[in-house]
Amino acid sequence: MARRIAVGMSGGIDSFAAALRLQEQGWEVVGVHLSLWGEDDLRGVEALCRRLSIPLVVRDGREFFRDRVVEEFVRAYRMGHTPSPCCTCN
């Protein structure tokens, strides 16, 4: 029985290549996508997972991302600060 591993799928070439390489090494790959913006990213991820014939688990993070990252960025910017939204995510 193949070992199972989850791969974060962004829709880009890096996550696709990682999933493909793991498949080639005998792993049972499951794609995982955190939706932050909308349907466009998700459609691309779905297409890549279909191409690899792997299941995809999707979680909707749009509200959390908007509230914790985007709104905080806008609030700080309006106060005259130069915020870094990446610090919030990392």
Jmol script that loads the backbone (N, CA, C; Angstrom):
load data "model"
ATOM      1  N   MET A   1       0.840  -1.187   0.000  1.00  0.00           N
ATOM      2  CA  MET A   1       0.000   0.000   0.000  1.00  0.00           C
ATOM      3  C   MET A   1       0.885   1.250   0.000  1.00  0.00           C
ATOM      4  N   ALA A   2       0.548   2.197  -0.852  1.00  0.00           N
ATOM      5  CA  ALA A   2       1.328   3.431  -0.980  1.00  0.00           C
ATOM      6  C   ALA A   2       1.129   4.318   0.246  1.00  0.00           C
ATOM      7  N   ARG A   3       2.172   5.021   0.604  1.00  0.00           N
ATOM      8  CA  ARG A   3       2.070   6.005   1.682  1.00  0.00           C
ATOM      9  C   ARG A   3       1.333   7.213   1.138  1.00  0.00           C
ATOM     10  N   ARG A   4       0.516   7.822   1.972  1.00  0.00           N
ATOM     11  CA  ARG A   4      -0.284   8.975   1.561  1.00  0.00           C
ATOM     12  C   ARG A   4       0.382  10.257   2.049  1.00  0.00           C
ATOM     13  N   ILE A   5       0.339  11.281   1.188  1.00  0.00           N
ATOM     14  CA  ILE A   5       0.927  12.571   1.536  1.00  0.00           C
ATOM     15  C   ILE A   5       0.065  13.679   0.948  1.00  0.00           C
ATOM     16  N   ALA A   6      -0.079  14.765   1.704  1.00  0.00           N
ATOM     17  CA  ALA A   6      -0.821  15.937   1.239  1.00  0.00           C
ATOM     18  C   ALA A   6       0.167  16.948   0.671  1.00  0.00           C
ATOM     19  N   VAL A   7      -0.213  17.550  -0.447  1.00  0.00           N
ATOM     20  CA  VAL A   7       0.608  18.576  -1.085  1.00  0.00           C
ATOM     21  C   VAL A   7      -0.238  19.832  -1.242  1.00  0.00           C
ATOM     22  N   GLY A   8       0.257  20.949  -0.714  1.00  0.00           N
ATOM     23  CA  GLY A   8      -0.423  22.225  -0.898  1.00  0.00           C
ATOM     24  C   GLY A   8      -0.360  22.619  -2.364  1.00  0.00           C
ATOM     25  N   MET A   9      -1.516  22.793  -2.977  1.00  0.00           N
ATOM     26  CA  MET A   9      -1.603  23.090  -4.407  1.00  0.00           C
ATOM     27  C   MET A   9      -2.017  24.545  -4.609  1.00  0.00           C
ATOM     28  N   SER A  10      -1.104  25.337  -5.171  1.00  0.00           N
ATOM     29  CA  SER A  10      -1.378  26.752  -5.415  1.00  0.00           C
ATOM     30  C   SER A  10      -1.904  27.001  -6.821  1.00  0.00           C
ATOM     31  N   GLY A  11      -1.654  26.062  -7.707  1.00  0.00           N
ATOM     32  CA  GLY A  11      -1.987  26.261  -9.115  1.00  0.00           C
ATOM     33  C   GLY A  11      -0.754  26.575  -9.940  1.00  0.00           C
ATOM     34  N   GLY A  12       0.380  26.717  -9.268  1.00  0.00           N
ATOM     35  CA  GLY A  12       1.624  27.025  -9.961  1.00  0.00           C
ATOM     36  C   GLY A  12       2.426  25.782 -10.308  1.00  0.00           C
ATOM     37  N   ILE A  13       3.516  26.006 -11.003  1.00  0.00           N
ATOM     38  CA  ILE A  13       4.344  24.905 -11.485  1.00  0.00           C
ATOM     39  C   ILE A  13       5.059  24.184 -10.341  1.00  0.00           C
ATOM     40  N   ASP A  14       5.418  24.897  -9.272  1.00  0.00           N
ATOM     41  CA  ASP A  14       6.159  24.264  -8.177  1.00  0.00           C
ATOM     42  C   ASP A  14       5.345  23.188  -7.472  1.00  0.00           C
ATOM     43  N   SER A  15       4.100  23.518  -7.111  1.00  0.00           N
ATOM     44  CA  SER A  15       3.278  22.520  -6.418  1.00  0.00           C
ATOM     45  C   SER A  15       2.916  21.373  -7.351  1.00  0.00           C
ATOM     46  N   PHE A  16       2.690  21.684  -8.621  1.00  0.00           N
ATOM     47  CA  PHE A  16       2.412  20.632  -9.607  1.00  0.00           C
ATOM     48  C   PHE A  16       3.606  19.686  -9.724  1.00  0.00           C
ATOM     49  N   ALA A  17       4.804  20.247  -9.843  1.00  0.00           N
ATOM     50  CA  ALA A  17       6.015  19.432  -9.981  1.00  0.00           C
ATOM     51  C   ALA A  17       6.265  18.599  -8.728  1.00  0.00           C
ATOM     52  N   ALA A  18       6.009  19.179  -7.557  1.00  0.00           N
ATOM     53  CA  ALA A  18       6.196  18.431  -6.310  1.00  0.00           C
ATOM     54  C   ALA A  18       5.245  17.243  -6.249  1.00  0.00           C
ATOM     55  N   ALA A  19       3.978  17.478  -6.604  1.00  0.00           N
ATOM     56  CA  ALA A  19       2.991  16.395  -6.588  1.00  0.00           C
ATOM     57  C   ALA A  19       3.356  15.311  -7.599  1.00  0.00           C
ATOM     58  N   LEU A  20       3.770  15.718  -8.780  1.00  0.00           N
ATOM     59  CA  LEU A  20       4.162  14.762  -9.816  1.00  0.00           C
ATOM     60  C   LEU A  20       5.358  13.930  -9.361  1.00  0.00           C
ATOM     61  N   ARG A  21       6.354  14.590  -8.802  1.00  0.00           N
ATOM     62  CA  ARG A  21       7.562  13.880  -8.358  1.00  0.00           C
ATOM     63  C   ARG A  21       7.237  12.880  -7.251  1.00  0.00           C
ATOM     64  N   LEU A  22       6.386  13.283  -6.326  1.00  0.00           N
ATOM     65  CA  LEU A  22       5.984  12.372  -5.251  1.00  0.00           C
ATOM     66  C   LEU A  22       5.229  11.168  -5.802  1.00  0.00           C
ATOM     67  N   GLN A  23       4.375  11.403  -6.792  1.00  0.00           N
ATOM     68  CA  GLN A  23       3.682  10.287  -7.450  1.00  0.00           C
ATOM     69  C   GLN A  23       4.693   9.329  -8.069  1.00  0.00           C
ATOM     70  N   GLU A  24       5.669   9.888  -8.738  1.00  0.00           N
ATOM     71  CA  GLU A  24       6.693   9.066  -9.391  1.00  0.00           C
ATOM     72  C   GLU A  24       7.480   8.234  -8.376  1.00  0.00           C
ATOM     73  N   GLN A  25       7.554   8.725  -7.155  1.00  0.00           N
ATOM     74  CA  GLN A  25       8.267   8.009  -6.097  1.00  0.00           C
ATOM     75  C   GLN A  25       7.368   7.010  -5.367  1.00  0.00           C
ATOM     76  N   GLY A  26       6.119   6.903  -5.812  1.00  0.00           N
ATOM     77  CA  GLY A  26       5.215   5.912  -5.241  1.00  0.00           C
ATOM     78  C   GLY A  26       4.273   6.398  -4.163  1.00  0.00           C
ATOM     79  N   TRP A  27       4.263   7.684  -3.914  1.00  0.00           N
ATOM     80  CA  TRP A  27       3.357   8.232  -2.909  1.00  0.00           C
ATOM     81  C   TRP A  27       1.938   8.319  -3.462  1.00  0.00           C
ATOM     82  N   GLU A  28       0.956   8.168  -2.583  1.00  0.00           N
ATOM     83  CA  GLU A  28      -0.441   8.454  -2.913  1.00  0.00           C
ATOM     84  C   GLU A  28      -0.663   9.920  -2.536  1.00  0.00           C
ATOM     85  N   VAL A  29      -0.772  10.780  -3.527  1.00  0.00           N
ATOM     86  CA  VAL A  29      -0.814  12.228  -3.309  1.00  0.00           C
ATOM     87  C   VAL A  29      -2.254  12.722  -3.224  1.00  0.00           C
ATOM     88  N   VAL A  30      -2.497  13.588  -2.250  1.00  0.00           N
ATOM     89  CA  VAL A  30      -3.770  14.285  -2.108  1.00  0.00           C
ATOM     90  C   VAL A  30      -3.464  15.773  -2.193  1.00  0.00           C
ATOM     91  N   GLY A  31      -4.114  16.476  -3.114  1.00  0.00           N
ATOM     92  CA  GLY A  31      -3.929  17.911  -3.237  1.00  0.00           C
ATOM     93  C   GLY A  31      -4.759  18.649  -2.204  1.00  0.00           C
ATOM     94  N   VAL A  32      -4.196  19.710  -1.641  1.00  0.00           N
ATOM     95  CA  VAL A  32      -4.899  20.547  -0.670  1.00  0.00           C
ATOM     96  C   VAL A  32      -4.770  21.991  -1.139  1.00  0.00           C
ATOM     97  N   HIS A  33      -5.897  22.693  -1.182  1.00  0.00           N
ATOM     98  CA  HIS A  33      -5.886  24.087  -1.641  1.00  0.00           C
ATOM     99  C   HIS A  33      -6.644  24.957  -0.652  1.00  0.00           C
ATOM    100  N   LEU A  34      -6.029  26.057  -0.243  1.00  0.00           N
ATOM    101  CA  LEU A  34      -6.676  27.045   0.610  1.00  0.00           C
ATOM    102  C   LEU A  34      -7.084  28.209  -0.281  1.00  0.00           C
ATOM    103  N   SER A  35      -8.367  28.345  -0.499  1.00  0.00           N
ATOM    104  CA  SER A  35      -8.885  29.387  -1.385  1.00  0.00           C
ATOM    105  C   SER A  35      -8.886  30.723  -0.649  1.00  0.00           C
ATOM    106  N   LEU A  36      -8.127  31.697  -1.179  1.00  0.00           N
ATOM    107  CA  LEU A  36      -8.018  33.006  -0.542  1.00  0.00           C
ATOM    108  C   LEU A  36      -8.667  34.127  -1.341  1.00  0.00           C
ATOM    109  N   TRP A  37      -8.786  33.978  -2.647  1.00  0.00           N
ATOM    110  CA  TRP A  37      -9.285  35.065  -3.480  1.00  0.00           C
ATOM    111  C   TRP A  37     -10.587  34.746  -4.185  1.00  0.00           C
ATOM    112  N   GLY A  38     -10.690  33.593  -4.795  1.00  0.00           N
ATOM    113  CA  GLY A  38     -11.905  33.312  -5.542  1.00  0.00           C
ATOM    114  C   GLY A  38     -11.766  32.106  -6.434  1.00  0.00           C
ATOM    115  N   GLU A  39     -12.614  32.059  -7.424  1.00  0.00           N
ATOM    116  CA  GLU A  39     -12.756  30.877  -8.262  1.00  0.00           C
ATOM    117  C   GLU A  39     -11.637  30.681  -9.281  1.00  0.00           C
ATOM    118  N   ASP A  40     -10.991  31.740  -9.736  1.00  0.00           N
ATOM    119  CA  ASP A  40      -9.968  31.593 -10.779  1.00  0.00           C
ATOM    120  C   ASP A  40      -8.825  30.684 -10.340  1.00  0.00           C
ATOM    121  N   ASP A  41      -8.294  30.915  -9.147  1.00  0.00           N
ATOM    122  CA  ASP A  41      -7.216  30.067  -8.638  1.00  0.00           C
ATOM    123  C   ASP A  41      -7.686  28.627  -8.494  1.00  0.00           C
ATOM    124  N   LEU A  42      -8.886  28.468  -7.980  1.00  0.00           N
ATOM    125  CA  LEU A  42      -9.416  27.131  -7.742  1.00  0.00           C
ATOM    126  C   LEU A  42      -9.565  26.347  -9.042  1.00  0.00           C
ATOM    127  N   ARG A  43     -10.036  26.986 -10.085  1.00  0.00           N
ATOM    128  CA  ARG A  43     -10.198  26.292 -11.375  1.00  0.00           C
ATOM    129  C   ARG A  43      -8.865  25.756 -11.891  1.00  0.00           C
ATOM    130  N   GLY A  44      -7.824  26.542 -11.747  1.00  0.00           N
ATOM    131  CA  GLY A  44      -6.506  26.100 -12.178  1.00  0.00           C
ATOM    132  C   GLY A  44      -6.005  24.917 -11.366  1.00  0.00           C
ATOM    133  N   VAL A  45      -6.223  24.960 -10.062  1.00  0.00           N
ATOM    134  CA  VAL A  45      -5.806  23.864  -9.186  1.00  0.00           C
ATOM    135  C   VAL A  45      -6.595  22.600  -9.522  1.00  0.00           C
ATOM    136  N   GLU A  46      -7.892  22.747  -9.735  1.00  0.00           N
ATOM    137  CA  GLU A  46      -8.720  21.588 -10.097  1.00  0.00           C
ATOM    138  C   GLU A  46      -8.213  20.941 -11.382  1.00  0.00           C
ATOM    139  N   ALA A  47      -7.854  21.768 -12.356  1.00  0.00           N
ATOM    140  CA  ALA A  47      -7.352  21.238 -13.632  1.00  0.00           C
ATOM    141  C   ALA A  47      -6.041  20.473 -13.430  1.00  0.00           C
ATOM    142  N   LEU A  48      -5.145  21.007 -12.617  1.00  0.00           N
ATOM    143  CA  LEU A  48      -3.874  20.322 -12.363  1.00  0.00           C
ATOM    144  C   LEU A  48      -4.090  18.997 -11.639  1.00  0.00           C
ATOM    145  N   CYS A  49      -4.992  18.985 -10.673  1.00  0.00           N
ATOM    146  CA  CYS A  49      -5.261  17.748  -9.936  1.00  0.00           C
ATOM    147  C   CYS A  49      -5.919  16.708 -10.837  1.00  0.00           C
ATOM    148  N   ARG A  50      -6.788  17.153 -11.738  1.00  0.00           N
ATOM    149  CA  ARG A  50      -7.366  16.211 -12.713  1.00  0.00           C
ATOM    150  C   ARG A  50      -6.269  15.626 -13.590  1.00  0.00           C
ATOM    151  N   ARG A  51      -5.348  16.471 -14.009  1.00  0.00           N
ATOM    152  CA  ARG A  51      -4.254  16.004 -14.869  1.00  0.00           C
ATOM    153  C   ARG A  51      -3.392  14.953 -14.163  1.00  0.00           C
ATOM    154  N   LEU A  52      -3.222  15.114 -12.859  1.00  0.00           N
ATOM    155  CA  LEU A  52      -2.444  14.161 -12.068  1.00  0.00           C
ATOM    156  C   LEU A  52      -3.295  12.991 -11.560  1.00  0.00           C
ATOM    157  N   SER A  53      -4.602  13.085 -11.756  1.00  0.00           N
ATOM    158  CA  SER A  53      -5.549  12.075 -11.243  1.00  0.00           C
ATOM    159  C   SER A  53      -5.435  11.919  -9.726  1.00  0.00           C
ATOM    160  N   ILE A  54      -5.385  13.060  -9.036  1.00  0.00           N
ATOM    161  CA  ILE A  54      -5.325  13.027  -7.571  1.00  0.00           C
ATOM    162  C   ILE A  54      -6.553  13.731  -7.001  1.00  0.00           C
ATOM    163  N   PRO A  55      -7.002  13.305  -5.822  1.00  0.00           N
ATOM    164  CA  PRO A  55      -8.118  13.993  -5.182  1.00  0.00           C
ATOM    165  C   PRO A  55      -7.678  15.371  -4.694  1.00  0.00           C
ATOM    166  N   LEU A  56      -8.650  16.259  -4.549  1.00  0.00           N
ATOM    167  CA  LEU A  56      -8.373  17.621  -4.096  1.00  0.00           C
ATOM    168  C   LEU A  56      -9.275  17.958  -2.920  1.00  0.00           C
ATOM    169  N   VAL A  57      -8.676  18.443  -1.847  1.00  0.00           N
ATOM    170  CA  VAL A  57      -9.405  18.932  -0.684  1.00  0.00           C
ATOM    171  C   VAL A  57      -9.286  20.453  -0.711  1.00  0.00           C
ATOM    172  N   VAL A  58     -10.422  21.147  -0.660  1.00  0.00           N
ATOM    173  CA  VAL A  58     -10.430  22.609  -0.727  1.00  0.00           C
ATOM    174  C   VAL A  58     -11.012  23.164   0.567  1.00  0.00           C
ATOM    175  N   ARG A  59     -10.349  24.160   1.106  1.00  0.00           N
ATOM    176  CA  ARG A  59     -10.855  24.875   2.272  1.00  0.00           C
ATOM    177  C   ARG A  59     -10.970  26.349   1.903  1.00  0.00           C
ATOM    178  N   ASP A  60     -12.055  26.964   2.326  1.00  0.00           N
ATOM    179  CA  ASP A  60     -12.327  28.364   2.014  1.00  0.00           C
ATOM    180  C   ASP A  60     -11.739  29.247   3.111  1.00  0.00           C
ATOM    181  N   GLY A  61     -10.695  29.982   2.773  1.00  0.00           N
ATOM    182  CA  GLY A  61     -10.055  30.879   3.726  1.00  0.00           C
ATOM    183  C   GLY A  61     -10.271  32.341   3.397  1.00  0.00           C
ATOM    184  N   ARG A  62     -11.218  32.627   2.487  1.00  0.00           N
ATOM    185  CA  ARG A  62     -11.396  34.007   2.009  1.00  0.00           C
ATOM    186  C   ARG A  62     -11.790  34.977   3.115  1.00  0.00           C
ATOM    187  N   GLU A  63     -12.751  34.601   3.945  1.00  0.00           N
ATOM    188  CA  GLU A  63     -13.206  35.512   4.993  1.00  0.00           C
ATOM    189  C   GLU A  63     -12.088  35.781   6.002  1.00  0.00           C
ATOM    190  N   PHE A  64     -11.415  34.735   6.427  1.00  0.00           N
ATOM    191  CA  PHE A  64     -10.303  34.879   7.367  1.00  0.00           C
ATOM    192  C   PHE A  64      -9.198  35.755   6.771  1.00  0.00           C
ATOM    193  N   PHE A  65      -8.829  35.497   5.519  1.00  0.00           N
ATOM    194  CA  PHE A  65      -7.777  36.262   4.852  1.00  0.00           C
ATOM    195  C   PHE A  65      -8.167  37.734   4.728  1.00  0.00           C
ATOM    196  N   ARG A  66      -9.409  37.979   4.329  1.00  0.00           N
ATOM    197  CA  ARG A  66      -9.872  39.359   4.193  1.00  0.00           C
ATOM    198  C   ARG A  66      -9.828  40.076   5.539  1.00  0.00           C
ATOM    199  N   ASP A  67     -10.358  39.422   6.582  1.00  0.00           N
ATOM    200  CA  ASP A  67     -10.449  40.063   7.893  1.00  0.00           C
ATOM    201  C   ASP A  67      -9.094  40.250   8.562  1.00  0.00           C
ATOM    202  N   ARG A  68      -8.238  39.238   8.489  1.00  0.00           N
ATOM    203  CA  ARG A  68      -6.982  39.263   9.237  1.00  0.00           C
ATOM    204  C   ARG A  68      -5.810  39.854   8.473  1.00  0.00           C
ATOM    205  N   VAL A  69      -5.858  39.815   7.161  1.00  0.00           N
ATOM    206  CA  VAL A  69      -4.714  40.287   6.378  1.00  0.00           C
ATOM    207  C   VAL A  69      -5.073  41.559   5.610  1.00  0.00           C
ATOM    208  N   VAL A  70      -6.075  41.477   4.747  1.00  0.00           N
ATOM    209  CA  VAL A  70      -6.409  42.616   3.883  1.00  0.00           C
ATOM    210  C   VAL A  70      -6.910  43.802   4.695  1.00  0.00           C
ATOM    211  N   GLU A  71      -7.881  43.578   5.565  1.00  0.00           N
ATOM    212  CA  GLU A  71      -8.444  44.693   6.340  1.00  0.00           C
ATOM    213  C   GLU A  71      -7.402  45.307   7.273  1.00  0.00           C
ATOM    214  N   GLU A  72      -6.563  44.483   7.866  1.00  0.00           N
ATOM    215  CA  GLU A  72      -5.502  45.007   8.734  1.00  0.00           C
ATOM    216  C   GLU A  72      -4.491  45.829   7.935  1.00  0.00           C
ATOM    217  N   PHE A  73      -4.189  45.376   6.723  1.00  0.00           N
ATOM    218  CA  PHE A  73      -3.286  46.124   5.846  1.00  0.00           C
ATOM    219  C   PHE A  73      -3.880  47.497   5.531  1.00  0.00           C
ATOM    220  N   VAL A  74      -5.147  47.513   5.133  1.00  0.00           N
ATOM    221  CA  VAL A  74      -5.820  48.772   4.779  1.00  0.00           C
ATOM    222  C   VAL A  74      -5.868  49.699   5.989  1.00  0.00           C
ATOM    223  N   ARG A  75      -6.208  49.171   7.153  1.00  0.00           N
ATOM    224  CA  ARG A  75      -6.283  49.983   8.369  1.00  0.00           C
ATOM    225  C   ARG A  75      -4.929  50.635   8.666  1.00  0.00           C
ATOM    226  N   ALA A  76      -3.869  49.853   8.624  1.00  0.00           N
ATOM    227  CA  ALA A  76      -2.534  50.386   8.913  1.00  0.00           C
ATOM    228  C   ALA A  76      -2.099  51.399   7.857  1.00  0.00           C
ATOM    229  N   TYR A  77      -2.414  51.123   6.607  1.00  0.00           N
ATOM    230  CA  TYR A  77      -2.043  52.027   5.511  1.00  0.00           C
ATOM    231  C   TYR A  77      -2.736  53.378   5.670  1.00  0.00           C
ATOM    232  N   ARG A  78      -4.005  53.344   6.047  1.00  0.00           N
ATOM    233  CA  ARG A  78      -4.764  54.589   6.255  1.00  0.00           C
ATOM    234  C   ARG A  78      -4.206  55.407   7.417  1.00  0.00           C
ATOM    235  N   MET A  79      -3.528  54.741   8.336  1.00  0.00           N
ATOM    236  CA  MET A  79      -2.924  55.437   9.470  1.00  0.00           C
ATOM    237  C   MET A  79      -1.543  55.985   9.120  1.00  0.00           C
ATOM    238  N   GLY A  80      -1.123  55.793   7.866  1.00  0.00           N
ATOM    239  CA  GLY A  80       0.157  56.320   7.430  1.00  0.00           C
ATOM    240  C   GLY A  80       1.324  55.366   7.602  1.00  0.00           C
ATOM    241  N   HIS A  81       1.033  54.132   7.960  1.00  0.00           N
ATOM    242  CA  HIS A  81       2.084  53.126   8.116  1.00  0.00           C
ATOM    243  C   HIS A  81       2.352  52.442   6.778  1.00  0.00           C
ATOM    244  N   THR A  82       3.445  51.742   6.702  1.00  0.00           N
ATOM    245  CA  THR A  82       3.762  50.923   5.529  1.00  0.00           C
ATOM    246  C   THR A  82       3.736  49.462   5.984  1.00  0.00           C
ATOM    247  N   PRO A  83       2.556  48.866   5.999  1.00  0.00           N
ATOM    248  CA  PRO A  83       2.429  47.508   6.535  1.00  0.00           C
ATOM    249  C   PRO A  83       2.979  46.446   5.586  1.00  0.00           C
ATOM    250  N   SER A  84       3.324  45.326   6.169  1.00  0.00           N
ATOM    251  CA  SER A  84       3.773  44.174   5.392  1.00  0.00           C
ATOM    252  C   SER A  84       2.801  43.023   5.649  1.00  0.00           C
ATOM    253  N   PRO A  85       1.903  42.765   4.703  1.00  0.00           N
ATOM    254  CA  PRO A  85       0.919  41.701   4.933  1.00  0.00           C
ATOM    255  C   PRO A  85       1.561  40.327   5.056  1.00  0.00           C
ATOM    256  N   CYS A  86       2.741  40.145   4.505  1.00  0.00           N
ATOM    257  CA  CYS A  86       3.419  38.846   4.597  1.00  0.00           C
ATOM    258  C   CYS A  86       3.745  38.498   6.044  1.00  0.00           C
ATOM    259  N   CYS A  87       4.024  39.496   6.869  1.00  0.00           N
ATOM    260  CA  CYS A  87       4.323  39.242   8.281  1.00  0.00           C
ATOM    261  C   CYS A  87       3.118  38.632   8.985  1.00  0.00           C
ATOM    262  N   THR A  88       1.934  39.041   8.594  1.00  0.00           N
ATOM    263  CA  THR A  88       0.715  38.506   9.189  1.00  0.00           C
ATOM    264  C   THR A  88       0.559  37.031   8.855  1.00  0.00           C
ATOM    265  N   CYS A  89       0.841  36.676   7.621  1.00  0.00           N
ATOM    266  CA  CYS A  89       0.675  35.283   7.183  1.00  0.00           C
ATOM    267  C   CYS A  89       1.758  34.374   7.731  1.00  0.00           C
ATOM    268  N   ASN A  90       2.937  34.895   7.879  1.00  0.00           N
ATOM    269  CA  ASN A  90       4.057  34.065   8.319  1.00  0.00           C
ATOM    270  C   ASN A  90       4.154  34.079   9.814  1.00  0.00           C
TER     271      ASN A  90
END
end "model"
wireframe off; spacefill off
backbone 0.3
color backbone group
